[in-house]
Amino acid sequence: MASRCLYQATAGELANVISEDRLIRELRRSFDELIGGKLDHREVESWRNSIPTVVNLLVEADLADVQVLVEFKIPITDVRMDLVLVGSYPGEGRMSVVVVENKQWEWVRPDPGSEMVHAPGAPNSNPRLHPVRQVWDYRQVLIDYVPLLKQSAEVFCIVNMHNATGETLTTIRPSAMGLQCDPAYVRMYGKDHQEQFKRALRTVLAPEKATHYAQELLEAPVLPTEGLMAVVSESVCRRSVFPLLDEQREAYDYVRGAVARSKQGAPKEAIVIVGGPGTGKSVIAVELLGALNRQGVRAVHATGSKSFTQTLRDNVQKVDQRARRSFSYFNSYTHATPNNLDVLLCDEAHRLRETSHKRNTNNGYDDGRQAPPQVQELINAAHVPVFLLDEHQLVRRGEVGSIELIRDTATAMGVKVHQIDLRHQFRCGGCPEYVTWIEQLLGLGSEQGPQRWLPLDTFELYVARTPAVMENFLRTKLTQGHTARIAAGFCWPWSEPQRDGALINDIKIDDWHRPWNSKADRTVNGIPPSSLWASAPAGFNQIGCIYTAQGFEYDYAGVIFGKDLTWTEQGWKADRKANEDTMVNRAPRFDQLVRNTYRVLATRGMRGAVLYSEDLTTNRLFARLGVPVLPE
């Protein structure tokens, strides 16, 4: 997987394109070819107004032969960096790279009690991520995931605030705001800093070997991102591990700022962080948990999933036994003292239930009193309650988590709500195109139906004619050092294990028979418990379901569509009788829940996915849409 950009040229060539008024046309054409979809007019305005300010300075600084990579993207994410300048380091000859973040803000001020800023008049909500923090994170991602740069290059970063005065920028100096970044590698310039900007460029860039180095960078191998469970213990117990970019960092900084404000007596505030599969919700939660606890802040993580919470506990206790106490369940706060915690991180909040009481108690106490809503208990438990959710991951009857529920409950309690939307994709090869394709395929979140699949160089998608072909392909990926799992719709019965712990092959498709994952809470005869199915190597030998796959990720995802969702001439048909999950097939929203289920299963893979449907017409649909068919 190679990195890419929308446009590559020397600064001199780009200056000619700009003078001939071809810049926007060229970038639009490239955007359509490489990315597609709707282009935000604000992005076009940034191209028009910001890029020339940097290109002109490069030409004036006698750096016309330096390579300029416009809208540079590395494969681990769909985040695009405004400009990446490539040349050699003056006097030494090794590669030198400068990441430039352009901002059109005319005025900016610090946000009290946080590392964020307010940019009045700028689009989107305030406060905003500090631009120095934003570009510094880009630098860290390049160094962490492109080995070439770590081994043999210098990487610098510059914030180009070309509409703001130096006096304005003084108010948000990184050192004054406590930002952790090395001033030797990051600079920020305003409209009256043109000479300083040019001197800085000449200090770190020379045109020699620029073309060669730019090509090396674009073709350089990129390390894959590590799964959450692989390094969760390091993140929680020792240090920050995951790179946080743009809205991820904004969410992280906003929560930390809210904690600081709450300690100064600010009114209580609930924070809602919304994002689809692979946007980093759990990564944000885990990074916050580790950072806050290392600062002495009383922070706890909670979910509604036994598998997810137990796996987190099992991983962190390898490093620190006490750290497992930082992971809890949504129903753990029925009798909590109000505001006993500083922060409660409610991960996978779409799995909230109406109350924390079992259904057989009629959602009430033994004395007849009605139990309070579960979301109310969670808001009540901490000074700063944080909810991370994806409304399209509601997959079970009784799950009620939604933005509306949280907002309405908080408002009724007199608690302010701040929402942050995550846009960027870090799973599925950093390809939002794949997630969008799956959602269109299933008729979720879009008026469009199934669309033709256009192959991507950063994510592999295939259709298998049989489950055996799928399994063989994924086993090959295992031998290559990748992780892989097969999960299926809940369309087969789930038997209890035999006396010796052996699992019964409940899933039978022609002559291919396999067992569901174990129901046990411990390893039995080498078979991992349900909570470790997604992470233990032996888990590949069983088939997972939505309850063991949701919240987890692996390199390659195999997805078996059962006959509870099939394609017909009239579109998708959902069949309750084909579904063996009584918690779902009795639900009034069965059609929605089963589509959500397959969306979740299909978006677990970080590098690729293989689809197979037991229904022949549905399997043919996948192939007809252009998904490559795996050979027998």
C-alpha atoms as one frame of an Amber mdcrd trajectory, in Angstrom:
protein
   0.000   0.000   0.000   1.500   3.283  -1.114   0.777   6.823  -0.012  -0.837
   9.189  -2.455  -1.678  12.825  -3.032  -4.091  14.774  -5.196  -1.392  16.671
  -7.045   2.392  16.546  -7.286   4.613  19.205  -8.844   7.589  21.412  -8.140
   6.812  24.747  -6.518   7.717  26.444  -9.819   5.382  24.224 -11.834   2.621
  24.786  -9.314   3.166  28.544  -9.523   2.540  28.350 -13.279  -0.618  26.289
 -12.759  -1.861  28.924 -10.310  -1.009  31.826 -12.633  -2.945  30.121 -15.447
  -5.943  29.667 -13.122  -5.803  25.871 -13.492  -5.213  24.879  -9.848  -8.807
  24.261  -8.788  -9.661  22.472 -12.034  -6.681  20.129 -11.671  -7.437  19.378
  -8.020 -11.131  18.773  -8.723 -10.254  16.317 -11.482  -7.824  14.452  -9.259
 -10.307  14.427  -6.375 -12.941  12.832  -8.620 -10.497  10.175  -9.838  -8.881
   9.246  -6.516 -11.567   9.913  -3.917 -14.912  10.719  -5.471 -18.015  11.857
  -3.663 -19.047  15.383  -2.794 -16.343  18.006  -2.497 -16.812  20.521   0.324
 -16.814  24.093  -0.973 -14.755  25.128   2.076 -11.996  22.817   0.947 -12.017
  24.400  -2.489 -11.762  27.857  -0.910  -8.790  26.695   1.133  -7.071  25.473
  -2.030  -7.771  28.752  -3.761  -6.719  31.054  -0.921  -4.031  29.150   0.991
  -1.919  27.100  -1.417  -0.636  30.144  -3.381   0.662  31.771  -0.175   3.047
  28.849   0.384   3.977  28.329  -3.269   4.861  32.009  -3.715   7.131  31.944
  -0.669   8.908  28.841  -1.953   9.592  30.525  -5.296  10.758  33.744  -3.599
  13.058  31.686  -1.365  14.762  30.145  -4.446  13.121  26.806  -3.709  11.157
  26.525  -6.967  12.448  22.965  -7.505  11.229  21.672  -4.159   8.462  19.097
  -4.614   4.973  19.966  -3.362   2.534  17.149  -2.568  -0.972  18.586  -2.330
  -3.493  16.798  -0.068  -1.116  14.020   0.987  -2.651  10.840   2.449  -1.062
   7.777   3.999  -2.930   4.442   3.852  -3.680   4.007   7.574  -6.264   6.803
   7.504  -8.315   8.942   5.159  -6.916  12.133   6.753  -5.267  14.349   4.125
  -2.473  16.768   4.946  -2.779  20.141   3.188   0.752  20.276   1.794   3.863
  18.148   2.182   7.070  19.773   0.912   9.939  17.462  -0.035  13.569  18.281
  -0.678  16.936  17.650   0.950  18.306  18.984   4.204  20.662  21.886   3.426
  24.330  20.962   3.608  23.699  17.309   4.468  21.734  15.879   1.558  19.367
  13.531   3.382  15.619  13.758   2.842  13.806  16.692   4.408  10.014  16.843
   4.699   7.844  19.751   5.816   4.156  19.227   6.643   2.153  22.435   6.172
  -1.266  23.004   7.724  -3.094  25.959   6.167  -5.617  27.968   8.173  -7.689
  30.842   6.803  -8.635  32.049  10.294  -8.277  35.798  10.756  -8.702  35.789
  14.488  -8.147  33.171  17.161  -8.007  33.062  20.957  -7.231  30.360  23.544
 -10.005  28.353  25.172  -9.689  28.831  28.946  -8.763  25.683  30.847  -7.832
  23.617  27.801  -5.289  23.233  24.998  -7.897  24.193  22.389  -8.678  27.479
  20.670 -11.673  29.512  19.533 -11.725  30.747  15.938 -14.751  33.056  15.709
 -16.232  33.129  12.228 -14.630  29.848  11.181 -16.956  27.017  10.095 -17.877
  24.179  12.469 -18.199  24.340  16.211 -15.847  25.855  18.760 -13.589  25.257
  20.573 -11.249  23.838  17.948  -8.129  21.754  17.924  -5.016  23.929  18.212
  -3.454  24.026  14.707   0.014  23.352  16.103  -1.294  20.250  17.847  -2.973
  19.200  14.590   0.152  19.479  12.446   2.357  17.983  15.193   0.110  14.904
  15.246   0.476  14.622  11.470   4.244  14.648  11.907   4.042  11.923  14.549
   1.891   9.717  12.307   4.373  10.048   9.443   7.314   9.165  11.673   5.491
   6.302  13.419   4.063   4.629  10.333   6.529   5.374   7.523   9.809   3.676
   8.546  11.720   5.481   5.792  11.166   8.827   7.513  12.180   7.578  10.939
  15.363   6.054   9.563  16.687   8.593   7.088  14.826  11.906   7.045  14.156
  15.090   8.946  10.453  15.906   9.376   9.307  19.426  10.225   5.896  21.059
  10.382   4.559  24.566   9.852   1.189  26.175  10.524   0.424  28.772   7.846
  -2.037  31.268   9.409  -1.862  33.573   6.409  -4.810  35.795   7.400  -3.879
  36.287  11.079  -1.524  38.885  12.530   1.469  38.058  14.663  -0.216  39.805
  17.576  -3.150  37.407  17.297  -0.881  34.361  17.148   0.935  35.479  20.282
  -2.206  34.686  22.285  -2.063  30.996  21.288   1.688  30.354  21.554   2.198
  26.609  22.105   4.512  27.185  25.062   1.981  29.449  26.781  -0.787  26.869
  26.293   1.267  23.906  27.504   1.344  22.007  24.204   3.825  19.141  24.228
   5.759  19.632  20.990   9.389  20.329  20.118   9.803  23.961  18.943  12.801
  22.898  16.876  10.446  20.989  14.571   7.264  23.069  14.517   6.612  26.722
  13.633   3.546  28.938  13.235   3.491  32.021  10.987   0.945  34.762  10.318
   0.469  37.232   7.464   3.144  39.608   8.768   5.737  36.810   9.159   6.554
  36.323   5.475  10.307  36.898   5.780  10.564  34.601   8.816   8.555  31.971
   6.932  10.954  32.132   3.960  14.011  31.927   6.218  12.545  28.894   7.942
  11.945  27.174   4.592  15.525  27.861   3.449  16.815  26.526   6.776  15.209
  23.097   6.392  14.806  22.632   2.614  17.077  22.502  -0.413  15.960  21.540
  -3.958  18.636  18.868  -4.523  17.175  15.353  -5.061  13.668  16.692  -4.386
  12.048  14.676  -7.187  13.818  11.479  -6.143  12.914  11.917  -2.480   9.270
  12.715  -3.257   8.933   9.512  -5.232  10.619   7.573  -2.426   8.125   8.977
   0.063   5.116   8.149  -2.109   6.335   4.582  -2.649   7.630   3.972   0.892
   6.108   1.007   2.792   3.616   1.995   5.474   3.298   0.003   8.676  -0.233
  -1.227   9.471  -1.972   0.182  12.530  -1.962  -2.076  15.557  -5.290  -3.319
  16.838  -6.642  -1.858  20.055  -6.294  -5.056  22.067  -2.671  -5.563  21.011
  -1.466  -2.484  22.874  -4.294  -1.523  25.228  -2.230  -2.420  28.298   0.564
  -0.091  27.187  -1.903   2.729  26.530  -3.775   2.395  29.826  -0.892   1.565
  32.133   2.182   3.322  30.772   2.038   5.841  27.948   0.117   7.209  24.996
   0.295   4.750  22.098  -2.244   5.641  19.431  -1.961   8.647  17.124  -4.999
  10.897  17.447  -5.781  13.081  14.446  -8.146  15.991  13.873 -11.557  15.300
  15.506 -10.061  12.435  17.520  -7.577  14.822  19.113 -10.298  17.457  19.427
 -12.470  15.023  21.390  -9.524  13.994  23.567  -8.553  17.587  24.335 -12.158
  18.665  24.909 -12.718  15.970  27.544  -9.488  16.902  29.324 -10.536  20.563
  29.241 -13.961  19.668  30.643 -12.268  17.859  33.525 -10.169  20.933  34.295
 -13.233  23.173  34.136 -15.248  20.873  36.401 -12.519  21.059  39.059 -12.867
  24.834  38.927 -16.597  24.620  39.598 -17.952  24.860  36.047 -21.497  23.552
  35.438 -21.752  19.844  34.667 -21.468  18.845  31.014 -22.087  15.583  29.158
 -19.954  14.921  26.078 -21.208  12.847  23.143 -18.634  11.532  20.646 -20.243
  10.106  17.501 -18.569   8.086  14.749 -18.982   5.111  12.466 -16.876   1.917
  12.379 -13.142   2.541  12.540 -13.307   6.232  13.448 -11.460   5.555  16.691
 -14.114   5.829  19.404 -12.615   3.092  21.581  -9.093   4.352  20.930 -10.107
   7.794  22.222 -11.710   6.216  25.296  -8.669   4.084  26.117  -6.177   6.917
  25.523  -8.247   9.195  27.790  -8.489   6.522  30.470  -4.723   6.084  30.573
  -3.859   9.793  30.407  -6.404  10.839  33.036  -5.503   8.105  35.496  -1.801
   8.925  35.167  -2.734  12.498  36.141  -4.569  11.304  39.237  -8.038  11.874
  37.747 -10.640   9.293  38.778 -11.661   7.910  35.381 -13.444   4.630  34.609
 -14.332   2.928  31.331 -17.746   1.259  30.945 -19.471  -0.776  28.231 -22.568
  -2.920  27.834 -20.562  -5.810  26.356 -19.229  -8.649  28.482 -16.823  -9.778
  25.746 -15.390  -6.315  25.169 -14.965  -5.408  28.830 -13.560  -8.810  29.812
 -11.026  -8.711  26.967  -9.884  -5.234  28.017  -9.502  -6.454  31.594  -7.583
  -9.558  30.552  -5.160  -7.497  28.486  -4.373  -4.759  31.014  -3.980  -7.070
  34.004  -0.929  -8.585  32.317   0.811  -5.284  33.069  -1.021  -4.013  36.132
  -3.513  -6.161  38.043  -5.107  -3.074  39.585  -5.835  -1.566  36.164  -8.585
  -4.119  35.490 -10.719  -2.214  38.020 -10.813   0.670  35.545 -13.180  -1.328
  33.315 -16.823  -1.705  34.255 -20.323  -2.218  32.876 -23.195   0.178  32.268
 -25.274  -1.553  34.935 -22.597  -1.009  37.606 -23.895   2.441  38.595 -27.371
   1.717  39.953 -26.385   2.744  43.474 -23.443   5.001  42.646 -22.843   8.125
  44.709 -23.586  11.148  42.504 -20.431  12.581  40.908 -18.243  10.073  42.726
 -16.121   9.780  39.566 -14.365  12.577  37.745 -14.921  10.960  34.333 -17.037
   8.029  33.172 -16.183   6.901  29.627 -19.248   5.090  28.258 -17.871   3.262
  25.231 -20.235   1.668  22.696 -23.053   3.746  24.201 -25.417   2.554  21.468
 -25.710  -0.541  23.694 -27.367   1.365  26.526 -30.532  -0.251  27.876 -33.673
   1.350  29.182 -32.749   0.499  32.775 -30.022  -1.436  34.573 -32.604  -3.873
  35.951 -33.351  -7.244  34.424 -36.451  -7.501  32.304 -38.031 -10.112  34.561
 -38.349  -7.451  37.270 -40.474  -5.374  34.888 -37.818  -2.623  34.866 -38.580
  -1.803  38.486 -37.693  -2.435  42.104 -39.217  -5.171  44.254 -41.347  -2.590
  46.076 -43.001  -1.529  42.817 -41.020   1.656  42.184 -39.971   2.274  38.585
 -36.208   2.038  37.998 -34.501   5.140  36.599 -33.205   5.114  33.003 -29.737
   3.640  32.701 -28.456   6.734  30.880 -29.573   8.873  33.827 -27.557   6.704
  36.239 -24.454   7.100  34.078 -24.813  10.881  33.764 -25.336  11.044  37.515
 -22.232   8.990  38.334 -19.504  11.392  37.144 -18.666  15.074  36.936 -17.862
  14.530  33.238 -19.891  11.710  31.621 -18.674  10.849  28.116 -20.697   8.775
  25.638 -19.083   7.273  22.522 -21.514   5.733  20.051 -22.554   4.748  16.535
 -26.320   4.704  16.129 -26.067   2.195  13.255 -24.647  -0.424  15.645 -27.944
  -1.073  17.431 -28.156  -4.832  16.863 -30.222  -6.229  19.723 -33.693  -5.746
  21.128 -33.568  -3.621  24.251 -30.596  -1.510  23.143 -31.721   2.114  23.120
 -28.545   4.220  23.003 -28.911   7.257  20.752 -27.839  10.879  20.547 -31.430
  11.962  21.111 -31.820   9.832  24.251 -28.615  11.150  25.805 -29.346  14.752
  24.882 -32.962  14.666  26.112 -32.045  12.955  29.387 -29.156  15.310  30.088
 -31.266  18.368  29.290 -34.010  17.161  31.654 -31.338  16.820  34.358 -30.112
  20.361  33.704 -26.854  19.125  32.164 -25.349  20.783  29.099 -24.413  18.529
  26.144 -21.465  18.973  23.767 -21.305  16.758  20.655 -18.216  15.944  18.581
 -18.550  14.087  15.269 -15.705  11.881  14.094 -15.258  11.915  10.318 -12.005
  10.175   9.560 -11.564   6.463   8.987  -8.756   4.438  10.581 -10.076   0.930
  10.002 -10.831  -0.669   6.601  -7.491   0.556   5.244  -8.427   4.119   6.073
 -11.059   3.870   3.327 -14.394   5.524   4.017 -15.291   4.409   0.488 -15.624
   0.809   1.699 -17.756   1.724   4.720 -19.984   3.851   2.473 -20.253   0.971
  -0.013 -21.353  -1.454   2.725 -23.927   1.036   4.013 -25.296   1.575   0.498
 -25.319  -2.175  -0.100 -27.467  -2.695   2.988 -29.619   0.389   2.473 -28.360
   2.137   5.607 -27.825   5.872   5.938 -28.240   6.601   2.257 -31.052   6.848
  -0.267 -28.883   5.002  -2.769 -29.077   1.230  -2.991 -26.260  -1.216  -3.813
 -23.498   0.412  -5.856 -20.785  -1.030  -8.059 -17.579  -1.785  -6.159 -14.531
   0.099  -7.400 -11.365  -1.716  -6.257  -9.053   0.195  -3.903  -5.316  -0.170
  -3.401  -5.675   0.122   0.380  -8.447  -2.403   1.105  -9.091  -5.882  -0.295
 -12.666  -7.022  -0.871 -13.691 -10.396  -2.296 -16.709 -12.651  -2.618 -16.358
 -16.398  -2.048 -18.450 -19.019  -3.826 -18.288 -21.289  -0.768 -17.395 -20.846
   2.901 -14.514 -23.276   2.393 -12.954 -20.948  -0.184 -13.341 -18.064   2.257
 -11.725 -20.057   5.053  -8.781 -21.167   2.897  -8.118 -17.593   1.783  -8.142
 -16.332   5.362  -5.909 -19.188   6.553  -3.389 -18.077   3.958  -3.520 -14.592
   5.461  -2.819 -16.121   8.879   0.318 -17.829   7.557   1.454 -14.417   6.283
   1.332 -13.004   9.808  -2.057 -11.305   9.637  -5.058 -11.774  11.907  -8.366
 -13.018  10.540 -11.763 -14.207  11.748 -14.999 -15.501  10.253 -18.271 -14.258
  11.712 -21.805 -15.097  10.659 -25.380 -13.971  11.009 -27.184 -15.751  13.840
 -28.946 -18.222  11.515 -27.973 -21.552  13.073 -28.736 -22.990  16.533 -26.024
 -22.716  19.171 -25.515 -25.952  21.089 -23.989 -26.425  24.494 -20.491 -27.963
  24.407 -20.066 -31.678  24.948 -18.924 -33.045  28.321 -15.266 -32.919  27.324
 -15.632 -29.287  26.213 -15.680 -30.107  22.507 -17.873 -27.811  20.404 -20.606
 -29.063  18.100 -20.500 -28.114  14.433 -23.772 -26.190  14.425 -23.080 -24.165
  11.278 -23.682 -26.467   8.343 -23.501 -25.236   4.759 -23.412 -28.158   2.327
 -20.367 -30.229   3.326 -18.722 -27.371   5.307 -19.394 -27.684   9.059 -18.008
 -25.442  11.806 -18.832 -24.604  15.459 -19.846 -21.279  16.924 -17.343 -19.747
  19.334 -17.307 -21.180  22.852 -19.861 -20.014  25.408 -17.375 -20.700  28.214
 -15.757 -18.041  30.417 -12.383 -19.838  30.360 -10.175 -21.761  27.954 -11.237
 -25.408  27.644  -9.015 -27.904  25.789  -7.321 -25.061  23.924 -10.611 -23.476
  22.847 -10.659 -19.817  23.930 -13.591 -18.339  25.870 -16.078 -16.148  24.046
 -14.396 -12.961  25.320 -11.100 -13.967  23.663 -12.472 -15.332  20.388 -11.416
 -12.224  18.462  -7.891 -12.050  19.906  -6.708 -15.587  20.814  -5.044 -17.367
  17.853  -7.213 -20.467  18.308 -10.325 -18.335  17.820 -10.007 -18.745  14.060
 -11.248 -22.319  14.373 -14.701 -21.160  15.508 -17.245 -18.859  13.900 -18.070
 -15.667  15.762 -21.372 -13.846  15.929 -22.321 -10.214  16.459 -21.896 -10.470
  20.237 -18.299 -11.682  20.037 -17.266  -9.555  17.039 -18.812  -6.175  17.898
 -16.209  -3.770  19.257 -13.256  -5.835  17.985 -11.063  -5.656  14.898  -8.736
  -7.925  12.963  -6.836  -7.600   9.694  -9.221  -9.635   7.553 -12.917 -10.234
   8.160 -14.866 -13.134   6.706 -18.633 -12.532   6.778 -21.251 -15.229   6.232
 -24.686 -13.830   5.388 -27.386 -16.241   6.526 -30.878 -16.500   5.108 -32.237
 -13.926   7.563 -31.238 -11.248   5.003 -31.432 -12.063   1.308 -31.581 -10.107
  -1.933 -34.664 -10.345  -4.143 -35.961  -8.530  -7.219 -37.770  -6.186  -4.827
 -34.653  -5.506  -2.751 -33.577  -6.867   0.634 -35.865  -9.305   2.406 -35.495
  -9.874   6.149 -36.805 -13.224   7.426 -37.385 -13.618  11.173 -37.880 -17.376
  10.799 -34.325 -17.799   9.502 -32.824 -16.042  12.536 -32.055 -18.090  15.673
 -31.495 -15.121  18.005 -34.704 -14.786  20.032 -33.506 -11.429  21.369 -33.609
 -10.081  17.812 -36.200 -12.014  15.819 -38.975 -10.917  18.164 -38.016  -7.258
  17.962 -40.372  -4.870  16.153 -37.374  -3.411  14.262 -36.034  -6.771  13.078
 -35.265  -5.585   9.539 -33.171  -2.659  10.833 -31.375  -4.749  13.463 -30.342
  -7.495  11.055 -28.993  -4.982   8.522 -27.054  -3.259  11.309 -25.666  -6.648
  12.311 -24.162  -7.343   8.891 -22.812  -3.792   8.691 -20.938  -4.355  11.966
 -19.584  -7.760  10.906 -18.460  -6.425   7.512 -16.516  -3.502   9.012 -14.319
  -5.399  11.497 -11.468  -5.858   9.031  -8.601  -3.379   8.953  -7.064  -4.570
   5.682  -9.717  -6.589   3.894 -12.979  -8.549   3.905 -14.499 -11.593   2.238
 -18.274 -11.855   1.795 -20.294 -15.026   1.322 -24.055 -15.550   1.396 -25.763
 -18.882   1.925 -28.384 -17.569  -0.501 -27.196 -17.998  -4.089 -29.007 -14.906
  -5.439 -27.442 -12.720  -2.759 -23.982 -14.124  -3.421 -24.430 -13.421  -7.120
 -25.393  -9.840  -6.255 -21.991  -9.302  -4.615 -20.215 -10.556  -7.742 -22.511
  -8.614 -10.076 -21.584  -5.423  -8.239 -17.968  -5.950  -9.260 -16.553  -7.584
  -6.127 -13.732  -9.914  -7.275 -14.571 -13.611  -6.884 -11.984 -15.746  -5.093
 -10.798 -18.716  -7.175 -11.855 -22.181  -6.050
